[in-house]
Amino acid sequence: MSDKKPDWMVEVFITLKPSVLDPQGSTVQQALNSMGYENLTDVRLGKYFQLTFRGSLARPQVEKQVQQMCDKLLANPVIERYEFKVPPDPGSRRVSGRA
Amino acid sequence: MSDKKPDWMVEVFITLKPSVLDPQGSTVQQALNSMGYENLTDVRLGKYFQLTFRGSLARPQVEKQVQQMCDKLLANPVIERYEFKVPPDPGSRRVSGRA
């Protein structure tokens, strides 16, 4: 139960199922197309959560809790799907989003 | 200009700057804490875009256009920052979000 352990940094990605229309994404696409980006053929908009957990948790506990959170609150299972990334160790920097 | 080339699948992550308050994230955190997830110490909410470009573009063009799109439209540079990932080849599946 040491509080000295670095925290877990978890990333969650919520996206609309492919069969679900994405009017927000379409609007962004149209705006970008009209700005001259004609080679952009699709835009889908989703949500991106960064969750921080106490480092005292074990990795399987973190994975289990994140999955429960997605099922219960973060995602709407009727129209959305989710994916998440738990780093191998607490304190690892999140790996997504590097340019 | 072949239309046979697979498309580029680009991921863009928009997050609030660390100094900017995130009331939506705080609300989600409080909800999850009250559901019993007491080891969750922070939630930050961002946006996640999946952009599709024609495979006829070269990778540097794609990178340049995505960066321009972020600067001009997708992100608010005053309060947000962005990161993006262009895969090494068109047609590569996006790498983020694998559980």
N, CA and C atoms of all chains as a GROMACS GRO file, in nm:
protein
  594
    1MET      N    1   0.084  -0.120   0.000
    1MET     CA    2   0.000   0.000   0.000
    1MET      C    3   0.087   0.125   0.000
    2SER      N    4   0.210   0.113  -0.055
    2SER     CA    5   0.296   0.229  -0.058
    2SER      C    6   0.238   0.337  -0.147
    3ASP      N    7   0.245   0.459  -0.097
    3ASP     CA    8   0.201   0.571  -0.180
    3ASP      C    9   0.315   0.624  -0.266
    4LYS      N   10   0.432   0.562  -0.253
    4LYS     CA   11   0.547   0.608  -0.328
    4LYS      C   12   0.546   0.556  -0.470
    5LYS      N   13   0.471   0.448  -0.491
    5LYS     CA   14   0.470   0.390  -0.626
    5LYS      C   15   0.413   0.489  -0.728
    6PRO      N   16   0.472   0.493  -0.847
    6PRO     CA   17   0.415   0.582  -0.948
    6PRO      C   18   0.277   0.531  -0.989
    7ASP      N   19   0.196   0.622  -1.041
    7ASP     CA   20   0.058   0.587  -1.076
    7ASP      C   21   0.051   0.515  -1.211
    8TRP      N   22  -0.058   0.442  -1.225
    8TRP     CA   23  -0.091   0.383  -1.356
    8TRP      C   24  -0.154   0.490  -1.443
    9MET      N   25  -0.110   0.498  -1.567
    9MET     CA   26  -0.169   0.589  -1.664
    9MET      C   27  -0.235   0.506  -1.773
   10VAL      N   28  -0.367   0.507  -1.775
   10VAL     CA   29  -0.442   0.421  -1.868
   10VAL      C   30  -0.510   0.508  -1.973
   11GLU      N   31  -0.510   0.462  -2.096
   11GLU     CA   32  -0.578   0.532  -2.204
   11GLU      C   33  -0.699   0.451  -2.250
   12VAL      N   34  -0.810   0.520  -2.269
   12VAL     CA   35  -0.932   0.455  -2.317
   12VAL      C   36  -0.978   0.528  -2.443
   13PHE      N   37  -1.013   0.452  -2.545
   13PHE     CA   38  -1.060   0.506  -2.672
   13PHE      C   39  -1.203   0.460  -2.694
   14ILE      N   40  -1.295   0.554  -2.706
   14ILE     CA   41  -1.434   0.520  -2.734
   14ILE      C   42  -1.465   0.562  -2.876
   15THR      N   43  -1.510   0.471  -2.957
   15THR     CA   44  -1.545   0.506  -3.095
   15THR      C   45  -1.686   0.457  -3.126
   16LEU      N   46  -1.751   0.526  -3.218
   16LEU     CA   47  -1.881   0.479  -3.265
   16LEU      C   48  -1.860   0.351  -3.345
   17LYS      N   49  -1.954   0.259  -3.334
   17LYS     CA   50  -1.947   0.140  -3.418
   17LYS      C   51  -1.949   0.182  -3.565
   18PRO      N   52  -1.883   0.105  -3.650
   18PRO     CA   53  -1.874   0.147  -3.791
   18PRO      C   54  -2.011   0.165  -3.857
   19SER      N   55  -2.111   0.094  -3.811
   19SER     CA   56  -2.243   0.103  -3.873
   19SER      C   57  -2.320   0.226  -3.828
   20VAL      N   58  -2.269   0.298  -3.729
   20VAL     CA   59  -2.342   0.412  -3.672
   20VAL      C   60  -2.297   0.540  -3.741
   21LEU      N   61  -2.394   0.618  -3.786
   21LEU     CA   62  -2.364   0.747  -3.850
   21LEU      C   63  -2.294   0.840  -3.752
   22ASP      N   64  -2.201   0.919  -3.804
   22ASP     CA   65  -2.126   1.012  -3.721
   22ASP      C   66  -2.140   1.152  -3.778
   23PRO      N   67  -2.250   1.221  -3.746
   23PRO     CA   68  -2.273   1.353  -3.806
   23PRO      C   69  -2.167   1.456  -3.768
   24GLN      N   70  -2.113   1.445  -3.646
   24GLN     CA   71  -2.007   1.538  -3.606
   24GLN      C   72  -1.883   1.518  -3.694
   25GLY      N   73  -1.847   1.391  -3.712
   25GLY     CA   74  -1.732   1.361  -3.797
   25GLY      C   75  -1.754   1.408  -3.939
   26SER      N   76  -1.877   1.389  -3.991
   26SER     CA   77  -1.907   1.432  -4.128
   26SER      C   78  -1.894   1.583  -4.142
   27THR      N   79  -1.940   1.654  -4.040
   27THR     CA   80  -1.932   1.800  -4.044
   27THR      C   81  -1.786   1.846  -4.048
   28VAL      N   82  -1.704   1.782  -3.964
   28VAL     CA   83  -1.562   1.816  -3.964
   28VAL      C   84  -1.500   1.785  -4.100
   29GLN      N   85  -1.538   1.669  -4.156
   29GLN     CA   86  -1.483   1.633  -4.287
   29GLN      C   87  -1.519   1.736  -4.393
   30GLN      N   88  -1.646   1.776  -4.395
   30GLN     CA   89  -1.691   1.874  -4.495
   30GLN      C   90  -1.616   2.006  -4.478
   31ALA      N   91  -1.597   2.047  -4.352
   31ALA     CA   92  -1.524   2.172  -4.328
   31ALA      C   93  -1.382   2.162  -4.383
   32LEU      N   94  -1.317   2.049  -4.356
   32LEU     CA   95  -1.179   2.033  -4.400
   32LEU      C   96  -1.171   2.019  -4.552
   33ASN      N   97  -1.266   1.948  -4.611
   33ASN     CA   98  -1.268   1.937  -4.757
   33ASN      C   99  -1.283   2.076  -4.820
   34SER      N  100  -1.369   2.157  -4.760
   34SER     CA  101  -1.394   2.289  -4.818
   34SER      C  102  -1.275   2.382  -4.796
   35MET      N  103  -1.188   2.346  -4.702
   35MET     CA  104  -1.066   2.425  -4.681
   35MET      C  105  -0.954   2.380  -4.776
   36GLY      N  106  -0.984   2.284  -4.861
   36GLY     CA  107  -0.887   2.243  -4.962
   36GLY      C  108  -0.826   2.106  -4.940
   37TYR      N  109  -0.860   2.042  -4.831
   37TYR     CA  110  -0.804   1.908  -4.804
   37TYR      C  111  -0.892   1.803  -4.870
   38GLU      N  112  -0.875   1.789  -5.002
   38GLU     CA  113  -0.967   1.707  -5.080
   38GLU      C  114  -0.933   1.559  -5.072
   39ASN      N  115  -0.817   1.526  -5.022
   39ASN     CA  116  -0.779   1.385  -5.011
   39ASN      C  117  -0.819   1.323  -4.879
   40LEU      N  118  -0.890   1.401  -4.799
   40LEU     CA  119  -0.944   1.348  -4.674
   40LEU      C  120  -1.080   1.287  -4.705
   41THR      N  121  -1.093   1.157  -4.691
   41THR     CA  122  -1.215   1.090  -4.737
   41THR      C  123  -1.307   1.048  -4.624
   42ASP      N  124  -1.259   1.050  -4.500
   42ASP     CA  125  -1.349   1.014  -4.390
   42ASP      C  126  -1.295   1.070  -4.258
   43VAL      N  127  -1.387   1.110  -4.172
   43VAL     CA  128  -1.351   1.153  -4.036
   43VAL      C  129  -1.448   1.087  -3.940
   44ARG      N  130  -1.394   1.024  -3.839
   44ARG     CA  131  -1.475   0.968  -3.731
   44ARG      C  132  -1.427   1.030  -3.601
   45LEU      N  133  -1.523   1.070  -3.520
   45LEU     CA  134  -1.490   1.139  -3.397
   45LEU      C  135  -1.523   1.049  -3.278
   46GLY      N  136  -1.429   1.036  -3.188
   46GLY     CA  137  -1.451   0.955  -3.069
   46GLY      C  138  -1.404   1.028  -2.944
   47LYS      N  139  -1.406   0.956  -2.834
   47LYS     CA  140  -1.362   1.013  -2.708
   47LYS      C  141  -1.234   0.946  -2.663
   48TYR      N  142  -1.157   1.020  -2.586
   48TYR     CA  143  -1.027   0.972  -2.542
   48TYR      C  144  -1.013   1.006  -2.394
   49PHE      N  145  -1.006   0.904  -2.311
   49PHE     CA  146  -0.993   0.925  -2.167
   49PHE      C  147  -0.851   0.891  -2.122
   50GLN      N  148  -0.800   0.972  -2.033
   50GLN     CA  149  -0.677   0.937  -1.961
   50GLN      C  150  -0.715   0.913  -1.816
   51LEU      N  151  -0.699   0.791  -1.771
   51LEU     CA  152  -0.735   0.754  -1.635
   51LEU      C  153  -0.608   0.733  -1.553
   52THR      N  154  -0.608   0.782  -1.432
   52THR     CA  155  -0.495   0.764  -1.342
   52THR      C  156  -0.539   0.679  -1.224
   53PHE      N  157  -0.467   0.571  -1.200
   53PHE     CA  158  -0.494   0.482  -1.086
   53PHE      C  159  -0.374   0.482  -0.993
   54ARG      N  160  -0.404   0.459  -0.867
   54ARG     CA  161  -0.295   0.445  -0.769
   54ARG      C  162  -0.203   0.330  -0.808
   55GLY      N  163  -0.073   0.354  -0.793
   55GLY     CA  164   0.025   0.254  -0.830
   55GLY      C  165   0.023   0.130  -0.741
   56SER      N  166  -0.050   0.139  -0.629
   56SER     CA  167  -0.055   0.024  -0.538
   56SER      C  168  -0.141  -0.089  -0.595
   57LEU      N  169  -0.222  -0.060  -0.698
   57LEU     CA  170  -0.302  -0.165  -0.760
   57LEU      C  171  -0.212  -0.253  -0.846
   58ALA      N  172  -0.249  -0.382  -0.855
   58ALA     CA  173  -0.179  -0.471  -0.947
   58ALA      C  174  -0.238  -0.453  -1.087
   59ARG      N  175  -0.159  -0.486  -1.187
   59ARG     CA  176  -0.202  -0.463  -1.325
   59ARG      C  177  -0.334  -0.533  -1.359
   60PRO      N  178  -0.353  -0.661  -1.318
   60PRO     CA  179  -0.482  -0.725  -1.351
   60PRO      C  180  -0.601  -0.654  -1.289
   61GLN      N  181  -0.582  -0.596  -1.168
   61GLN     CA  182  -0.691  -0.521  -1.106
   61GLN      C  183  -0.725  -0.398  -1.189
   62VAL      N  184  -0.619  -0.330  -1.236
   62VAL     CA  185  -0.642  -0.210  -1.316
   62VAL      C  186  -0.720  -0.248  -1.442
   63GLU      N  187  -0.675  -0.353  -1.510
   63GLU     CA  188  -0.743  -0.394  -1.633
   63GLU      C  189  -0.889  -0.427  -1.608
   64LYS      N  190  -0.913  -0.499  -1.500
   64LYS     CA  191  -1.050  -0.539  -1.469
   64LYS      C  192  -1.137  -0.418  -1.441
   65GLN      N  193  -1.083  -0.324  -1.362
   65GLN     CA  194  -1.162  -0.206  -1.327
   65GLN      C  195  -1.190  -0.119  -1.449
   66VAL      N  196  -1.091  -0.105  -1.536
   66VAL     CA  197  -1.112  -0.022  -1.655
   66VAL      C  198  -1.220  -0.085  -1.743
   67GLN      N  199  -1.213  -0.216  -1.758
   67GLN     CA  200  -1.315  -0.282  -1.840
   67GLN      C  201  -1.455  -0.262  -1.781
   68GLN      N  202  -1.464  -0.274  -1.648
   68GLN     CA  203  -1.595  -0.251  -1.585
   68GLN      C  204  -1.643  -0.107  -1.605
   69MET      N  205  -1.552  -0.012  -1.591
   69MET     CA  206  -1.589   0.128  -1.609
   69MET      C  207  -1.641   0.153  -1.750
   70CYS      N  208  -1.575   0.092  -1.848
   70CYS     CA  209  -1.619   0.109  -1.987
   70CYS      C  210  -1.758   0.050  -2.005
   71ASP      N  211  -1.779  -0.068  -1.951
   71ASP     CA  212  -1.908  -0.135  -1.968
   71ASP      C  213  -2.019  -0.060  -1.898
   72LYS      N  214  -1.989  -0.005  -1.781
   72LYS     CA  215  -2.094   0.054  -1.698
   72LYS      C  216  -2.119   0.201  -1.728
   73LEU      N  217  -2.014   0.274  -1.760
   73LEU     CA  218  -2.032   0.420  -1.764
   73LEU      C  219  -1.971   0.488  -1.886
   74LEU      N  220  -1.849   0.451  -1.923
   74LEU     CA  221  -1.778   0.534  -2.021
   74LEU      C  222  -1.831   0.517  -2.163
   75ALA      N  223  -1.871   0.394  -2.197
   75ALA     CA  224  -1.917   0.368  -2.333
   75ALA      C  225  -2.064   0.328  -2.332
   76ASN      N  226  -2.131   0.359  -2.441
   76ASN     CA  227  -2.268   0.312  -2.462
   76ASN      C  228  -2.261   0.189  -2.552
   77PRO      N  229  -2.280   0.071  -2.496
   77PRO     CA  230  -2.253  -0.051  -2.574
   77PRO      C  231  -2.345  -0.069  -2.694
   78VAL      N  232  -2.453   0.006  -2.700
   78VAL     CA  233  -2.544  -0.008  -2.814
   78VAL      C  234  -2.482   0.052  -2.940
   79ILE      N  235  -2.416   0.165  -2.925
   79ILE     CA  236  -2.365   0.234  -3.044
   79ILE      C  237  -2.214   0.254  -3.044
   80GLU      N  238  -2.150   0.223  -2.932
   80GLU     CA  239  -2.006   0.250  -2.924
   80GLU      C  240  -1.928   0.123  -2.894
   81ARG      N  241  -1.802   0.130  -2.925
   81ARG     CA  242  -1.712   0.025  -2.878
   81ARG      C  243  -1.591   0.092  -2.815
   82TYR      N  244  -1.520   0.016  -2.736
   82TYR     CA  245  -1.408   0.076  -2.665
   82TYR      C  246  -1.286  -0.014  -2.674
   83GLU      N  247  -1.174   0.050  -2.657
   83GLU     CA  248  -1.047  -0.020  -2.645
   83GLU      C  249  -0.968   0.054  -2.540
   84PHE      N  250  -0.880  -0.016  -2.473
   84PHE     CA  251  -0.798   0.056  -2.375
   84PHE      C  252  -0.660  -0.004  -2.368
   85LYS      N  253  -0.571   0.076  -2.313
   85LYS     CA  254  -0.431   0.037  -2.302
   85LYS      C  255  -0.383   0.058  -2.160
   86VAL      N  256  -0.341  -0.050  -2.096
   86VAL     CA  257  -0.277  -0.041  -1.966
   86VAL      C  258  -0.128  -0.065  -1.989
   87PRO      N  259  -0.042   0.027  -1.949
   87PRO     CA  260   0.101   0.007  -1.973
   87PRO      C  261   0.153  -0.112  -1.893
   88PRO      N  262   0.268  -0.165  -1.931
   88PRO     CA  263   0.322  -0.282  -1.861
   88PRO      C  264   0.352  -0.255  -1.714
   89ASP      N  265   0.389  -0.134  -1.681
   89ASP     CA  266   0.424  -0.100  -1.542
   89ASP      C  267   0.360   0.033  -1.504
   90PRO      N  268   0.332   0.051  -1.374
   90PRO     CA  269   0.288   0.183  -1.332
   90PRO      C  270   0.401   0.283  -1.356
   91GLY      N  271   0.362   0.403  -1.388
   91GLY     CA  272   0.463   0.504  -1.413
   91GLY      C  273   0.507   0.511  -1.558
   92SER      N  274   0.476   0.405  -1.637
   92SER     CA  275   0.511   0.412  -1.779
   92SER      C  276   0.431   0.524  -1.842
   93ARG      N  277   0.498   0.599  -1.923
   93ARG     CA  278   0.427   0.703  -1.995
   93ARG      C  279   0.334   0.635  -2.095
   94ARG      N  280   0.221   0.702  -2.118
   94ARG     CA  281   0.131   0.646  -2.218
   94ARG      C  282   0.201   0.648  -2.353
   95VAL      N  283   0.169   0.549  -2.432
   95VAL     CA  284   0.243   0.528  -2.556
   95VAL      C  285   0.173   0.586  -2.677
   96SER      N  286   0.044   0.618  -2.666
   96SER     CA  287  -0.028   0.667  -2.782
   96SER      C  288   0.005   0.812  -2.808
   97GLY      N  289  -0.024   0.851  -2.930
   97GLY     CA  290  -0.029   0.991  -2.960
   97GLY      C  291   0.106   1.054  -2.987
   98ARG      N  292   0.209   0.976  -2.992
   98ARG     CA  293   0.336   1.035  -3.034
   98ARG      C  294   0.327   1.065  -3.182
   99ALA      N  295   0.367   1.184  -3.220
   99ALA     CA  296   0.357   1.222  -3.362
   99ALA      C  297   0.462   1.146  -3.443
  100MET      N  298  -0.154   0.820  -5.901
  100MET     CA  299  -0.293   0.852  -5.871
  100MET      C  300  -0.378   0.726  -5.867
  101SER      N  301  -0.316   0.613  -5.842
  101SER     CA  302  -0.395   0.489  -5.841
  101SER      C  303  -0.497   0.491  -5.728
  102ASP      N  304  -0.617   0.452  -5.759
  102ASP     CA  305  -0.719   0.442  -5.655
  102ASP      C  306  -0.714   0.306  -5.587
  103LYS      N  307  -0.623   0.221  -5.629
  103LYS     CA  308  -0.614   0.088  -5.573
  103LYS      C  309  -0.538   0.086  -5.442
  104LYS      N  310  -0.458   0.190  -5.420
  104LYS     CA  311  -0.378   0.191  -5.298
  104LYS      C  312  -0.467   0.197  -5.175
  105PRO      N  313  -0.430   0.123  -5.072
  105PRO     CA  314  -0.509   0.133  -4.949
  105PRO      C  315  -0.497   0.273  -4.889
  106ASP      N  316  -0.595   0.309  -4.810
  106ASP     CA  317  -0.600   0.443  -4.753
  106ASP      C  318  -0.509   0.456  -4.631
  107TRP      N  319  -0.472   0.580  -4.606
  107TRP     CA  320  -0.402   0.612  -4.481
  107TRP      C  321  -0.503   0.623  -4.368
  108MET      N  322  -0.471   0.561  -4.258
  108MET     CA  323  -0.556   0.572  -4.139
  108MET      C  324  -0.477   0.646  -4.032
  109VAL      N  325  -0.517   0.769  -4.004
  109VAL     CA  326  -0.443   0.854  -3.912
  109VAL      C  327  -0.524   0.874  -3.784
  110GLU      N  328  -0.457   0.871  -3.671
  110GLU     CA  329  -0.522   0.896  -3.543
  110GLU      C  330  -0.476   1.029  -3.487
  111VAL      N  331  -0.570   1.107  -3.438
  111VAL     CA  332  -0.537   1.235  -3.375
  111VAL      C  333  -0.595   1.237  -3.234
  112PHE      N  334  -0.513   1.280  -3.138
  112PHE     CA  335  -0.554   1.288  -2.998
  112PHE      C  336  -0.550   1.433  -2.955
  113ILE      N  337  -0.663   1.485  -2.911
  113ILE     CA  338  -0.669   1.623  -2.862
  113ILE      C  339  -0.691   1.616  -2.712
  114THR      N  340  -0.602   1.679  -2.638
  114THR     CA  341  -0.619   1.680  -2.492
  114THR      C  342  -0.611   1.823  -2.441
  115LEU      N  343  -0.676   1.848  -2.330
  115LEU     CA  344  -0.662   1.978  -2.265
  115LEU      C  345  -0.520   1.991  -2.209
  116LYS      N  346  -0.466   2.110  -2.214
  116LYS     CA  347  -0.336   2.132  -2.151
  116LYS      C  348  -0.347   2.099  -2.002
  117PRO      N  349  -0.239   2.050  -1.942
  117PRO     CA  350  -0.247   2.008  -1.802
  117PRO      C  351  -0.294   2.120  -1.709
  118SER      N  352  -0.267   2.244  -1.743
  118SER     CA  353  -0.305   2.355  -1.655
  118SER      C  354  -0.452   2.392  -1.668
  119VAL      N  355  -0.522   2.334  -1.764
  119VAL     CA  356  -0.661   2.372  -1.789
  119VAL      C  357  -0.753   2.278  -1.711
  120LEU      N  358  -0.846   2.335  -1.639
  120LEU     CA  359  -0.943   2.254  -1.565
  120LEU      C  360  -1.028   2.171  -1.660
  121ASP      N  361  -1.064   2.051  -1.616
  121ASP     CA  362  -1.144   1.960  -1.700
  121ASP      C  363  -1.268   1.919  -1.621
  122PRO      N  364  -1.371   2.003  -1.620
  122PRO     CA  365  -1.489   1.971  -1.539
  122PRO      C  366  -1.560   1.843  -1.584
  123GLN      N  367  -1.558   1.815  -1.714
  123GLN     CA  368  -1.619   1.689  -1.760
  123GLN      C  369  -1.546   1.569  -1.703
  124GLY      N  370  -1.413   1.576  -1.709
  124GLY     CA  371  -1.334   1.467  -1.653
  124GLY      C  372  -1.357   1.452  -1.503
  125SER      N  373  -1.364   1.565  -1.432
  125SER     CA  374  -1.387   1.559  -1.287
  125SER      C  375  -1.521   1.494  -1.256
  126THR      N  376  -1.622   1.528  -1.336
  126THR     CA  377  -1.754   1.469  -1.313
  126THR      C  378  -1.751   1.318  -1.332
  127VAL      N  379  -1.683   1.276  -1.438
  127VAL     CA  380  -1.672   1.132  -1.462
  127VAL      C  381  -1.597   1.066  -1.346
  128GLN      N  382  -1.491   1.131  -1.301
  128GLN     CA  383  -1.414   1.072  -1.190
  128GLN      C  384  -1.501   1.058  -1.065
  129GLN      N  385  -1.575   1.164  -1.032
  129GLN     CA  386  -1.660   1.157  -0.914
  129GLN      C  387  -1.764   1.045  -0.926
  130ALA      N  388  -1.821   1.033  -1.044
  130ALA     CA  389  -1.920   0.926  -1.065
  130ALA      C  390  -1.856   0.790  -1.041
  131LEU      N  391  -1.736   0.771  -1.096
  131LEU     CA  392  -1.671   0.641  -1.082
  131LEU      C  393  -1.625   0.617  -0.938
  132ASN      N  394  -1.576   0.720  -0.873
  132ASN     CA  395  -1.538   0.706  -0.732
  132ASN      C  396  -1.659   0.664  -0.649
  133SER      N  397  -1.773   0.726  -0.677
  133SER     CA  398  -1.892   0.695  -0.598
  133SER      C  399  -1.948   0.556  -0.632
  134MET      N  400  -1.906   0.501  -0.744
  134MET     CA  401  -1.945   0.364  -0.777
  134MET      C  402  -1.850   0.263  -0.713
  135GLY      N  403  -1.752   0.311  -0.639
  135GLY     CA  404  -1.665   0.220  -0.566
  135GLY      C  405  -1.523   0.212  -0.619
  136TYR      N  406  -1.494   0.282  -0.726
  136TYR     CA  407  -1.358   0.277  -0.780
  136TYR      C  408  -1.276   0.386  -0.713
  137GLU      N  409  -1.231   0.356  -0.593
  137GLU     CA  410  -1.167   0.459  -0.512
  137GLU      C  411  -1.020   0.478  -0.545
  138ASN      N  412  -0.964   0.386  -0.622
  138ASN     CA  413  -0.824   0.400  -0.660
  138ASN      C  414  -0.804   0.478  -0.788
  139LEU      N  415  -0.915   0.528  -0.842
  139LEU     CA  416  -0.907   0.614  -0.960
  139LEU      C  417  -0.886   0.757  -0.910
  140THR      N  418  -0.771   0.815  -0.943
  140THR     CA  419  -0.737   0.944  -0.883
  140THR      C  420  -0.749   1.061  -0.980
  141ASP      N  421  -0.761   1.032  -1.109
  141ASP     CA  422  -0.777   1.144  -1.203
  141ASP      C  423  -0.837   1.092  -1.333
  142VAL      N  424  -0.920   1.177  -1.393
  142VAL     CA  425  -0.977   1.147  -1.526
  142VAL      C  426  -0.963   1.274  -1.610
  143ARG      N  427  -0.907   1.258  -1.727
  143ARG     CA  428  -0.902   1.369  -1.823
  143ARG      C  429  -0.971   1.321  -1.950
  144LEU      N  430  -1.053   1.409  -2.005
  144LEU     CA  431  -1.132   1.372  -2.122
  144LEU      C  432  -1.082   1.449  -2.243
  145GLY      N  433  -1.059   1.378  -2.351
  145GLY     CA  434  -1.014   1.444  -2.473
  145GLY      C  435  -1.092   1.394  -2.593
  146LYS      N  436  -1.047   1.435  -2.710
  146LYS     CA  437  -1.111   1.392  -2.833
  146LYS      C  438  -1.017   1.302  -2.911
  147TYR      N  439  -1.079   1.217  -2.989
  147TYR     CA  440  -1.003   1.118  -3.064
  147TYR      C  441  -1.059   1.115  -3.205
  148PHE      N  442  -0.978   1.155  -3.303
  148PHE     CA  443  -1.022   1.155  -3.443
  148PHE      C  444  -0.955   1.041  -3.520
  149GLN      N  445  -1.033   0.978  -3.603
  149GLN     CA  446  -0.976   0.885  -3.702
  149GLN      C  447  -0.995   0.949  -3.838
  150LEU      N  448  -0.885   0.983  -3.902
  150LEU     CA  449  -0.890   1.048  -4.033
  150LEU      C  450  -0.846   0.949  -4.140
  151THR      N  451  -0.918   0.948  -4.250
  151THR     CA  452  -0.883   0.862  -4.362
  151THR      C  453  -0.841   0.949  -4.481
  152PHE      N  454  -0.722   0.920  -4.532
  152PHE     CA  455  -0.670   0.992  -4.649
  152PHE      C  456  -0.651   0.894  -4.765
  153ARG      N  457  -0.664   0.947  -4.886
  153ARG     CA  458  -0.637   0.864  -5.004
  153ARG      C  459  -0.493   0.812  -4.999
  154GLY      N  460  -0.478   0.685  -5.035
  154GLY     CA  461  -0.347   0.623  -5.032
  154GLY      C  462  -0.251   0.678  -5.135
  155SER      N  463  -0.304   0.758  -5.229
  155SER     CA  464  -0.216   0.815  -5.332
  155SER      C  465  -0.126   0.925  -5.276
  156LEU      N  466  -0.158   0.976  -5.158
  156LEU     CA  467  -0.071   1.076  -5.096
  156LEU      C  468   0.055   1.011  -5.041
  157ALA      N  469   0.165   1.087  -5.044
  157ALA     CA  470   0.288   1.039  -4.980
  157ALA      C  471   0.281   1.069  -4.831
  158ARG      N  472   0.356   0.992  -4.754
  158ARG     CA  473   0.348   1.005  -4.608
  158ARG      C  474   0.380   1.148  -4.559
  159PRO      N  475   0.484   1.212  -4.613
  159PRO     CA  476   0.511   1.349  -4.564
  159PRO      C  477   0.396   1.445  -4.591
  160GLN      N  478   0.325   1.425  -4.703
  160GLN     CA  479   0.210   1.509  -4.732
  160GLN      C  480   0.101   1.488  -4.628
  161VAL      N  481   0.079   1.362  -4.595
  161VAL     CA  482  -0.024   1.331  -4.495
  161VAL      C  483   0.012   1.398  -4.362
  162GLU      N  484   0.136   1.381  -4.320
  162GLU     CA  485   0.179   1.442  -4.193
  162GLU      C  486   0.159   1.593  -4.194
  163LYS      N  487   0.197   1.654  -4.304
  163LYS     CA  488   0.187   1.799  -4.314
  163LYS      C  489   0.041   1.843  -4.307
  164GLN      N  490  -0.045   1.772  -4.380
  164GLN     CA  491  -0.186   1.812  -4.382
  164GLN      C  492  -0.252   1.791  -4.246
  165VAL      N  493  -0.217   1.681  -4.178
  165VAL     CA  494  -0.277   1.657  -4.047
  165VAL      C  495  -0.235   1.766  -3.950
  166GLN      N  496  -0.109   1.802  -3.955
  166GLN     CA  497  -0.063   1.907  -3.865
  166GLN      C  498  -0.136   2.038  -3.892
  167GLN      N  499  -0.153   2.072  -4.018
  167GLN     CA  500  -0.227   2.194  -4.053
  167GLN      C  501  -0.371   2.187  -4.003
  168MET      N  502  -0.433   2.072  -4.022
  168MET     CA  503  -0.572   2.056  -3.978
  168MET      C  504  -0.585   2.076  -3.827
  169CYS      N  505  -0.488   2.022  -3.754
  169CYS     CA  506  -0.491   2.038  -3.608
  169CYS      C  507  -0.475   2.185  -3.572
  170ASP      N  508  -0.381   2.251  -3.636
  170ASP     CA  509  -0.356   2.392  -3.604
  170ASP      C  510  -0.475   2.480  -3.640
  171LYS      N  511  -0.540   2.449  -3.751
  171LYS     CA  512  -0.643   2.539  -3.802
  171LYS      C  513  -0.782   2.509  -3.749
  172LEU      N  514  -0.812   2.381  -3.726
  172LEU     CA  515  -0.952   2.347  -3.700
  172LEU      C  516  -0.973   2.251  -3.583
  173LEU      N  517  -0.893   2.146  -3.576
  173LEU     CA  518  -0.929   2.038  -3.483
  173LEU      C  519  -0.900   2.074  -3.338
  174ALA      N  520  -0.793   2.147  -3.315
  174ALA     CA  521  -0.756   2.180  -3.177
  174ALA      C  522  -0.764   2.330  -3.155
  175ASN      N  523  -0.790   2.367  -3.032
  175ASN     CA  524  -0.784   2.507  -2.990
  175ASN      C  525  -0.650   2.528  -2.922
  176PRO      N  526  -0.557   2.595  -2.990
  176PRO     CA  527  -0.420   2.600  -2.936
  176PRO      C  528  -0.408   2.674  -2.804
  177VAL      N  529  -0.510   2.750  -2.767
  177VAL     CA  530  -0.502   2.823  -2.640
  177VAL      C  531  -0.514   2.727  -2.522
  178ILE      N  532  -0.602   2.631  -2.533
  178ILE     CA  533  -0.626   2.544  -2.418
  178ILE      C  534  -0.597   2.396  -2.446
  179GLU      N  535  -0.574   2.361  -2.572
  179GLU     CA  536  -0.556   2.219  -2.604
  179GLU      C  537  -0.420   2.194  -2.667
  180ARG      N  538  -0.380   2.068  -2.660
  180ARG     CA  539  -0.265   2.028  -2.738
  180ARG      C  540  -0.302   1.902  -2.814
  181TYR      N  541  -0.225   1.873  -2.915
  181TYR     CA  542  -0.260   1.758  -2.998
  181TYR      C  543  -0.138   1.673  -3.025
  182GLU      N  544  -0.167   1.549  -3.055
  182GLU     CA  545  -0.064   1.457  -3.100
  182GLU      C  546  -0.130   1.373  -3.207
  183PHE      N  547  -0.052   1.323  -3.299
  183PHE     CA  548  -0.112   1.237  -3.402
  183PHE      C  549  -0.014   1.129  -3.443
  184LYS      N  550  -0.073   1.028  -3.502
  184LYS     CA  551   0.005   0.912  -3.546
  184LYS      C  552  -0.029   0.880  -3.690
  185VAL      N  553   0.072   0.887  -3.774
  185VAL     CA  554   0.057   0.842  -3.912
  185VAL      C  555   0.130   0.709  -3.924
  186PRO      N  556   0.063   0.604  -3.968
  186PRO     CA  557   0.132   0.473  -3.974
  186PRO      C  558   0.243   0.476  -4.079
  187PRO      N  559   0.334   0.381  -4.073
  187PRO     CA  560   0.447   0.382  -4.168
  187PRO      C  561   0.401   0.365  -4.313
  188ASP      N  562   0.293   0.293  -4.334
  188ASP     CA  563   0.245   0.269  -4.471
  188ASP      C  564   0.094   0.288  -4.478
  189PRO      N  565   0.043   0.327  -4.596
  189PRO     CA  566  -0.102   0.329  -4.609
  189PRO      C  567  -0.156   0.188  -4.593
  190GLY      N  568  -0.271   0.178  -4.538
  190GLY     CA  569  -0.330   0.047  -4.519
  190GLY      C  570  -0.296  -0.016  -4.386
  191SER      N  571  -0.190   0.037  -4.319
  191SER     CA  572  -0.159  -0.018  -4.187
  191SER      C  573  -0.276   0.009  -4.094
  192ARG      N  574  -0.307  -0.089  -4.016
  192ARG     CA  575  -0.411  -0.068  -3.917
  192ARG      C  576  -0.357   0.028  -3.813
  193ARG      N  577  -0.449   0.105  -3.758
  193ARG     CA  578  -0.406   0.194  -3.652
  193ARG      C  579  -0.357   0.111  -3.534
  194VAL      N  580  -0.259   0.164  -3.465
  194VAL     CA  581  -0.192   0.086  -3.362
  194VAL      C  582  -0.245   0.114  -3.223
  195SER      N  583  -0.313   0.225  -3.205
  195SER     CA  584  -0.360   0.259  -3.071
  195SER      C  585  -0.480   0.175  -3.033
  196GLY      N  586  -0.500   0.173  -2.904
  196GLY     CA  587  -0.628   0.126  -2.855
  196GLY      C  588  -0.641  -0.024  -2.846
  197ARG      N  589  -0.537  -0.096  -2.875
  197ARG     CA  590  -0.547  -0.240  -2.851
  197ARG      C  591  -0.549  -0.263  -2.701
  198ALA      N  592  -0.640  -0.345  -2.658
  198ALA     CA  593  -0.653  -0.369  -2.513
  198ALA      C  594  -0.533  -0.451  -2.464
   0.00000   0.00000   0.00000
